[in-house]
Amino acid sequence: MASGPVVVADRDVGVAAEAVVVRDGEEAVEAASRYASEQRPVLLAVRGAWLLLERLAERAAEEGFNPYLAQPLDPDLEPRRASLPLSGLAAAKLYSLLGSRADKAPARLDASKRASRRSLILRGPLAAIRFTPAPVLTDPRSCALLRSCRACTEVCPDRALRGKPPAVDDASCGLCGACLSACPVAALESTGTSERQLRGFVERVAEDLVGPGYLVLACVGSARQAGELLARWEGEAPLLVYAIAYPGEATLRALVTAFASGLEPAILCEEAPPERWVVAEDYARLTGGELVVAASAEELARRLTARRPRAPAPARRALAHPEVIRVLAAGLRGRVATRLPLAGAPEVDAGRCTLCGACAENCPTGALDLREEGGGAALILAHERCVACGICAEVCPHGALKLVRCVDPSLAGRPTPLLRDELLECIVCGRPLAPRRMVASVVNKLREAGVGRDALLAAFMCPDCKVRYQLGLARPRREPPLPL
């Protein structure tokens, strides 16, 4: 990206950022086009911004620049509908643009595109370019940690993802967004509106919310409908609107973060989501309510004003993932299984687990911890920290872990022991050594290898005493607790 976001506004919106003041919509579209052509994110904060977004998208298609770099804000309507100050709303949208991946959007020459003479003069061959808000791989390292994971390639109906880490064929991508929610480590992001954009916006506005409200995610192709919704809104609940490229960008993680923060999400898009949209199914199970999807402002306004928002009272602060899971769990009567990765509950096969700690050492969120507890060793789960990435099951050398995708109120908010065992002591110095089952596993392998008694005895010693014993400087002070 050339540099940071720029504000194109018809007034002072109260944010500290590079800004261009314009007199009318024509100047606003001209300025926004110029900065978008330079691959810079634009906050379009002018009267009628949503209608102007439609014009900007039309001009982008004609001149060959990326329309997904712009985020509209109508300073006359949106603060009133959201019950938020203009400066706070502008700061939240500007902050969200820092998470944009639109600068990575694939660009292709479109031979079928008819460019106007004006476009060819202004942009030359670039006028024949068309941008696609397809997913891109932004975190190959996290993807590589899940060696056997093929979640994204398996859910893609267009076979646009291949390999490990996956390569995205943007020409084949149907923009369904299935891969975005299926990736357990969010290694794939949309180049239209990214998940981190949506979550960043929610995190910032959550600090100022006065009560439960609605967050309408409006597709760029339905920008005019979004403007009409803002104009006709008569509901008592706060209404916030944010532009997305297509419905699939609304990942399960983004939707439940909004819900837990006090904003019930809804989708406004003339393009219908997939017929069996797993995101909507999981969302309904976790929140107890349907994800409202509408094709027109009239329909959406009617459905939302007919009732109160189902979201809980806002916490008035940004919620991290563990807090989101705790809020969801508080509204559930029992375990709710999900098809998509959000949170998990590892199940341990006590007959195979040796409490070696590989799962805890490799857990990227600290959801698993092997600790000394009550004179023994215990594998502890912090359910709300688990993101259901599955790394624990991947790295277990004994195949003793199975990850269940779920949100479980009986596990959330408290450390949960998954397996306990006696902690053996060094037979020389008496210091804590290792769980009984782990030492037993080592002894069995040594016995199968046909090693002698001295090597078996060393398995019951701490590293320091083992070296001293091998040098003849130490002797066991007690018998091994397991038969040799």
Number of C-alpha atoms within 10 A of each C-alpha: 13 10 9 14 25 21 27 27 27 20 15 15 20 13 16 10 12 10 18 15 16 18 11 13 19 12 15 25 22 14 20 28 24 14 20 23 19 15 22 24 31 27 24 30 27 26 20 21 27 28 19 23 28 18 18 25 21 14 18 22 20 21 27 27 27 30 30 29 26 30 24 25 26 22 24 16 17 22 20 15 20 22 19 19 16 23 15 18 25 27 21 20 25 26 17 24 28 14 18 26 25 29 19 21 21 20 18 15 14 13 9 7 14 13 19 12 11 12 19 16 11 12 18 14 14 18 25 23 23 21 23 23 28 27 31 21 16 15 14 13 10 17 23 14 17 20 13 12 19 18 17 22 22 14 16 19 14 13 15 19 23 15 9 15 21 19 14 20 16 20 12 13 19 14 21 19 27 25 26 26 27 25 23 24 21 21 20 26 27 30 24 29 29 27 27 20 25 27 21 22 24 27 22 20 23 23 16 17 21 17 19 23 30 24 22 24 25 28 24 28 20 25 26 21 23 25 22 18 21 22 15 11 20 13 16 12 21 22 25 23 25 22 25 29 25 27 22 20 29 26 24 23 24 20 25 27 27 26 27 24 29 26 31 27 26 21 24 31 26 19 13 13 16 14 6 8 13 17 23 21 17 23 21 13 14 21 21 13 14 15 18 15 21 19 17 17 23 14 13 21 18 13 13 18 14 9 11 14 20 18 21 19 17 22 18 17 15 20 21 12 18 19 18 20 27 20 24 21 23 14 13 17 10 12 14 15 17 20 13 23 25 26 25 26 23 22 14 17 15 14 9 14 19 24 25 19 18 18 24 23 14 16 20 17 14 15 23 27 19 20 15 17 15 10 11 16 22 23 23 20 25 21 29 28 25 27 24 23 26 25 22 26 21 20 19 20 15 13 14 18 22 17 18 17 22 24 26 23 22 15 18 22 18 13 16 16 17 16 18 19 19 16 20 23 19 22 23 21 17 14 12 17 19 24 21 20 20 18 21 19 15 15 22 13 12 17 15 9 9 11 12 11 11 10 15 20 17 21 19 27 27 19 13 10 20 21 14 14 18 13 9 9 10 14 14 17 11 11 11 18 13 10 8 13
